[in-house]
Amino acid sequence: MTREQAYELIIERLYKLETHWLYFIVALILDKEKEEKKG
């Protein structure tokens, strides 16, 4: 494996992690908004 390939793999994994976190944060925010509307 060349260095470029390694970098691409790492970046791809980071990107997937980042999108996963974004979904997680959005879900948390939506949950909070629902709770506030109920309250």
PyMOL Python script that loads the backbone (N, CA, C, O; Angstrom):
from pymol import cmd

cmd.read_pdbstr("""\
ATOM      1  N   MET A   1       0.858  -1.203   0.000  1.00  0.00           N
ATOM      2  CA  MET A   1       0.000   0.000   0.000  1.00  0.00           C
ATOM      3  C   MET A   1       0.894   1.252   0.000  1.00  0.00           C
ATOM      4  O   MET A   1       1.818   1.374   0.803  1.00  0.00           O
ATOM      5  N   THR A   2       0.598   2.154  -0.900  1.00  0.00           N
ATOM      6  CA  THR A   2       1.384   3.388  -0.955  1.00  0.00           C
ATOM      7  C   THR A   2       0.876   4.376   0.084  1.00  0.00           C
ATOM      8  O   THR A   2      -0.194   4.195   0.664  1.00  0.00           O
ATOM      9  N   ARG A   3       1.652   5.413   0.305  1.00  0.00           N
ATOM     10  CA  ARG A   3       1.261   6.424   1.287  1.00  0.00           C
ATOM     11  C   ARG A   3      -0.032   7.107   0.855  1.00  0.00           C
ATOM     12  O   ARG A   3      -0.898   7.386   1.684  1.00  0.00           O
ATOM     13  N   GLU A   4      -0.162   7.377  -0.445  1.00  0.00           N
ATOM     14  CA  GLU A   4      -1.381   8.040  -0.938  1.00  0.00           C
ATOM     15  C   GLU A   4      -2.614   7.187  -0.642  1.00  0.00           C
ATOM     16  O   GLU A   4      -3.647   7.701  -0.211  1.00  0.00           O
ATOM     17  N   GLN A   5      -2.494   5.876  -0.881  1.00  0.00           N
ATOM     18  CA  GLN A   5      -3.633   4.988  -0.621  1.00  0.00           C
ATOM     19  C   GLN A   5      -3.994   4.997   0.864  1.00  0.00           C
ATOM     20  O   GLN A   5      -5.168   4.987   1.232  1.00  0.00           O
ATOM     21  N   ALA A   6      -2.971   5.014   1.701  1.00  0.00           N
ATOM     22  CA  ALA A   6      -3.209   5.037   3.142  1.00  0.00           C
ATOM     23  C   ALA A   6      -3.942   6.315   3.538  1.00  0.00           C
ATOM     24  O   ALA A   6      -4.897   6.281   4.314  1.00  0.00           O
ATOM     25  N   TYR A   7      -3.483   7.439   2.996  1.00  0.00           N
ATOM     26  CA  TYR A   7      -4.148   8.714   3.290  1.00  0.00           C
ATOM     27  C   TYR A   7      -5.606   8.679   2.861  1.00  0.00           C
ATOM     28  O   TYR A   7      -6.489   9.133   3.588  1.00  0.00           O
ATOM     29  N   GLU A   8      -5.854   8.128   1.658  1.00  0.00           N
ATOM     30  CA  GLU A   8      -7.231   8.079   1.156  1.00  0.00           C
ATOM     31  C   GLU A   8      -8.112   7.259   2.089  1.00  0.00           C
ATOM     32  O   GLU A   8      -9.245   7.641   2.382  1.00  0.00           O
ATOM     33  N   LEU A   9      -7.580   6.122   2.557  1.00  0.00           N
ATOM     34  CA  LEU A   9      -8.340   5.272   3.477  1.00  0.00           C
ATOM     35  C   LEU A   9      -8.676   6.024   4.757  1.00  0.00           C
ATOM     36  O   LEU A   9      -9.814   5.999   5.228  1.00  0.00           O
ATOM     37  N   ILE A  10      -7.673   6.691   5.310  1.00  0.00           N
ATOM     38  CA  ILE A  10      -7.873   7.430   6.566  1.00  0.00           C
ATOM     39  C   ILE A  10      -8.903   8.531   6.377  1.00  0.00           C
ATOM     40  O   ILE A  10      -9.803   8.697   7.200  1.00  0.00           O
ATOM     41  N   ILE A  11      -8.768   9.288   5.283  1.00  0.00           N
ATOM     42  CA  ILE A  11      -9.703  10.385   5.023  1.00  0.00           C
ATOM     43  C   ILE A  11     -11.118   9.837   4.855  1.00  0.00           C
ATOM     44  O   ILE A  11     -12.082  10.419   5.352  1.00  0.00           O
ATOM     45  N   GLU A  12     -11.232   8.704   4.142  1.00  0.00           N
ATOM     46  CA  GLU A  12     -12.551   8.107   3.930  1.00  0.00           C
ATOM     47  C   GLU A  12     -13.184   7.731   5.267  1.00  0.00           C
ATOM     48  O   GLU A  12     -14.368   7.980   5.497  1.00  0.00           O
ATOM     49  N   ARG A  13     -12.379   7.128   6.145  1.00  0.00           N
ATOM     50  CA  ARG A  13     -12.901   6.723   7.457  1.00  0.00           C
ATOM     51  C   ARG A  13     -13.292   7.933   8.283  1.00  0.00           C
ATOM     52  O   ARG A  13     -14.335   7.937   8.936  1.00  0.00           O
ATOM     53  N   LEU A  14     -12.451   8.965   8.253  1.00  0.00           N
ATOM     54  CA  LEU A  14     -12.766  10.186   9.000  1.00  0.00           C
ATOM     55  C   LEU A  14     -14.059  10.794   8.483  1.00  0.00           C
ATOM     56  O   LEU A  14     -14.892  11.263   9.259  1.00  0.00           O
ATOM     57  N   TYR A  15     -14.219  10.783   7.158  1.00  0.00           N
ATOM     58  CA  TYR A  15     -15.421  11.359   6.556  1.00  0.00           C
ATOM     59  C   TYR A  15     -16.656  10.605   7.027  1.00  0.00           C
ATOM     60  O   TYR A  15     -17.671  11.211   7.370  1.00  0.00           O
ATOM     61  N   LYS A  16     -16.561   9.264   7.043  1.00  0.00           N
ATOM     62  CA  LYS A  16     -17.701   8.462   7.493  1.00  0.00           C
ATOM     63  C   LYS A  16     -18.002   8.744   8.961  1.00  0.00           C
ATOM     64  O   LYS A  16     -19.162   8.872   9.353  1.00  0.00           O
ATOM     65  N   LEU A  17     -16.952   8.839   9.762  1.00  0.00           N
ATOM     66  CA  LEU A  17     -17.137   9.147  11.183  1.00  0.00           C
ATOM     67  C   LEU A  17     -17.812  10.501  11.349  1.00  0.00           C
ATOM     68  O   LEU A  17     -18.720  10.665  12.164  1.00  0.00           O
ATOM     69  N   GLU A  18     -17.350  11.471  10.558  1.00  0.00           N
ATOM     70  CA  GLU A  18     -17.878  12.822  10.661  1.00  0.00           C
ATOM     71  C   GLU A  18     -19.359  12.849  10.314  1.00  0.00           C
ATOM     72  O   GLU A  18     -20.147  13.484  11.015  1.00  0.00           O
ATOM     73  N   THR A  19     -19.747  12.166   9.237  1.00  0.00           N
ATOM     74  CA  THR A  19     -21.157  12.174   8.857  1.00  0.00           C
ATOM     75  C   THR A  19     -21.969  11.457   9.933  1.00  0.00           C
ATOM     76  O   THR A  19     -23.098  11.850  10.230  1.00  0.00           O
ATOM     77  N   HIS A  20     -21.394  10.408  10.515  1.00  0.00           N
ATOM     78  CA  HIS A  20     -22.081   9.680  11.579  1.00  0.00           C
ATOM     79  C   HIS A  20     -22.349  10.617  12.755  1.00  0.00           C
ATOM     80  O   HIS A  20     -23.447  10.630  13.311  1.00  0.00           O
ATOM     81  N   TRP A  21     -21.337  11.398  13.127  1.00  0.00           N
ATOM     82  CA  TRP A  21     -21.497  12.355  14.222  1.00  0.00           C
ATOM     83  C   TRP A  21     -22.539  13.407  13.892  1.00  0.00           C
ATOM     84  O   TRP A  21     -23.331  13.804  14.747  1.00  0.00           O
ATOM     85  N   LEU A  22     -22.532  13.863  12.622  1.00  0.00           N
ATOM     86  CA  LEU A  22     -23.512  14.881  12.222  1.00  0.00           C
ATOM     87  C   LEU A  22     -24.926  14.344  12.405  1.00  0.00           C
ATOM     88  O   LEU A  22     -25.794  15.034  12.940  1.00  0.00           O
ATOM     89  N   TYR A  23     -25.158  13.093  11.954  1.00  0.00           N
ATOM     90  CA  TYR A  23     -26.490  12.503  12.109  1.00  0.00           C
ATOM     91  C   TYR A  23     -26.862  12.430  13.583  1.00  0.00           C
ATOM     92  O   TYR A  23     -27.991  12.730  13.972  1.00  0.00           O
ATOM     93  N   PHE A  24     -25.887  12.023  14.397  1.00  0.00           N
ATOM     94  CA  PHE A  24     -26.107  11.876  15.830  1.00  0.00           C
ATOM     95  C   PHE A  24     -26.505  13.209  16.460  1.00  0.00           C
ATOM     96  O   PHE A  24     -27.451  13.279  17.245  1.00  0.00           O
ATOM     97  N   ILE A  25     -25.768  14.269  16.104  1.00  0.00           N
ATOM     98  CA  ILE A  25     -26.043  15.595  16.667  1.00  0.00           C
ATOM     99  C   ILE A  25     -27.408  16.101  16.214  1.00  0.00           C
ATOM    100  O   ILE A  25     -28.170  16.649  17.010  1.00  0.00           O
ATOM    101  N   VAL A  26     -27.713  15.915  14.932  1.00  0.00           N
ATOM    102  CA  VAL A  26     -29.016  16.358  14.411  1.00  0.00           C
ATOM    103  C   VAL A  26     -30.135  15.634  15.151  1.00  0.00           C
ATOM    104  O   VAL A  26     -31.135  16.250  15.519  1.00  0.00           O
ATOM    105  N   ALA A  27     -29.975  14.337  15.371  1.00  0.00           N
ATOM    106  CA  ALA A  27     -30.994  13.565  16.084  1.00  0.00           C
ATOM    107  C   ALA A  27     -31.179  14.111  17.498  1.00  0.00           C
ATOM    108  O   ALA A  27     -32.307  14.239  17.976  1.00  0.00           O
ATOM    109  N   LEU A  28     -30.077  14.429  18.160  1.00  0.00           N
ATOM    110  CA  LEU A  28     -30.158  14.986  19.516  1.00  0.00           C
ATOM    111  C   LEU A  28     -30.919  16.304  19.518  1.00  0.00           C
ATOM    112  O   LEU A  28     -31.778  16.528  20.371  1.00  0.00           O
ATOM    113  N   ILE A  29     -30.604  17.174  18.567  1.00  0.00           N
ATOM    114  CA  ILE A  29     -31.263  18.484  18.496  1.00  0.00           C
ATOM    115  C   ILE A  29     -32.759  18.300  18.255  1.00  0.00           C
ATOM    116  O   ILE A  29     -33.577  18.967  18.890  1.00  0.00           O
ATOM    117  N   LEU A  30     -33.117  17.402  17.346  1.00  0.00           N
ATOM    118  CA  LEU A  30     -34.532  17.179  17.048  1.00  0.00           C
ATOM    119  C   LEU A  30     -35.254  16.653  18.285  1.00  0.00           C
ATOM    120  O   LEU A  30     -36.382  17.055  18.565  1.00  0.00           O
ATOM    121  N   ASP A  31     -34.607  15.756  19.023  1.00  0.00           N
ATOM    122  CA  ASP A  31     -35.209  15.224  20.247  1.00  0.00           C
ATOM    123  C   ASP A  31     -35.478  16.350  21.237  1.00  0.00           C
ATOM    124  O   ASP A  31     -36.547  16.406  21.844  1.00  0.00           O
ATOM    125  N   LYS A  32     -34.514  17.243  21.398  1.00  0.00           N
ATOM    126  CA  LYS A  32     -34.683  18.355  22.342  1.00  0.00           C
ATOM    127  C   LYS A  32     -35.848  19.240  21.921  1.00  0.00           C
ATOM    128  O   LYS A  32     -36.639  19.669  22.761  1.00  0.00           O
ATOM    129  N   GLU A  33     -35.956  19.515  20.626  1.00  0.00           N
ATOM    130  CA  GLU A  33     -37.047  20.369  20.144  1.00  0.00           C
ATOM    131  C   GLU A  33     -38.396  19.715  20.415  1.00  0.00           C
ATOM    132  O   GLU A  33     -39.350  20.392  20.800  1.00  0.00           O
ATOM    133  N   LYS A  34     -38.479  18.403  20.215  1.00  0.00           N
ATOM    134  CA  LYS A  34     -39.735  17.684  20.485  1.00  0.00           C
ATOM    135  C   LYS A  34     -40.106  17.813  21.957  1.00  0.00           C
ATOM    136  O   LYS A  34     -41.256  18.091  22.296  1.00  0.00           O
ATOM    137  N   GLU A  35     -39.119  17.609  22.827  1.00  0.00           N
ATOM    138  CA  GLU A  35     -39.366  17.686  24.270  1.00  0.00           C
ATOM    139  C   GLU A  35     -39.859  19.073  24.656  1.00  0.00           C
ATOM    140  O   GLU A  35     -40.778  19.201  25.465  1.00  0.00           O
ATOM    141  N   GLU A  36     -39.261  20.107  24.086  1.00  0.00           N
ATOM    142  CA  GLU A  36     -39.651  21.480  24.423  1.00  0.00           C
ATOM    143  C   GLU A  36     -41.085  21.749  23.984  1.00  0.00           C
ATOM    144  O   GLU A  36     -41.830  22.435  24.683  1.00  0.00           O
ATOM    145  N   LYS A  37     -41.471  21.215  22.838  1.00  0.00           N
ATOM    146  CA  LYS A  37     -42.840  21.431  22.354  1.00  0.00           C
ATOM    147  C   LYS A  37     -43.840  20.744  23.281  1.00  0.00           C
ATOM    148  O   LYS A  37     -44.919  21.274  23.545  1.00  0.00           O
ATOM    149  N   LYS A  38     -43.472  19.558  23.773  1.00  0.00           N
ATOM    150  CA  LYS A  38     -44.349  18.829  24.694  1.00  0.00           C
ATOM    151  C   LYS A  38     -44.498  19.612  25.995  1.00  0.00           C
ATOM    152  O   LYS A  38     -45.602  19.789  26.510  1.00  0.00           O
ATOM    153  N   GLY A  39     -43.353  20.079  26.519  1.00  0.00           N
ATOM    154  CA  GLY A  39     -43.328  20.787  27.803  1.00  0.00           C
ATOM    155  C   GLY A  39     -44.153  22.048  27.716  1.00  0.00           C
ATOM    156  O   GLY A  39     -44.258  22.785  28.696  1.00  0.00           O
TER     157      GLY A  39
END
""", "prot")
cmd.dss("prot")
cmd.show_as("cartoon", "prot")
cmd.util.cbc("prot")
cmd.orient("prot")
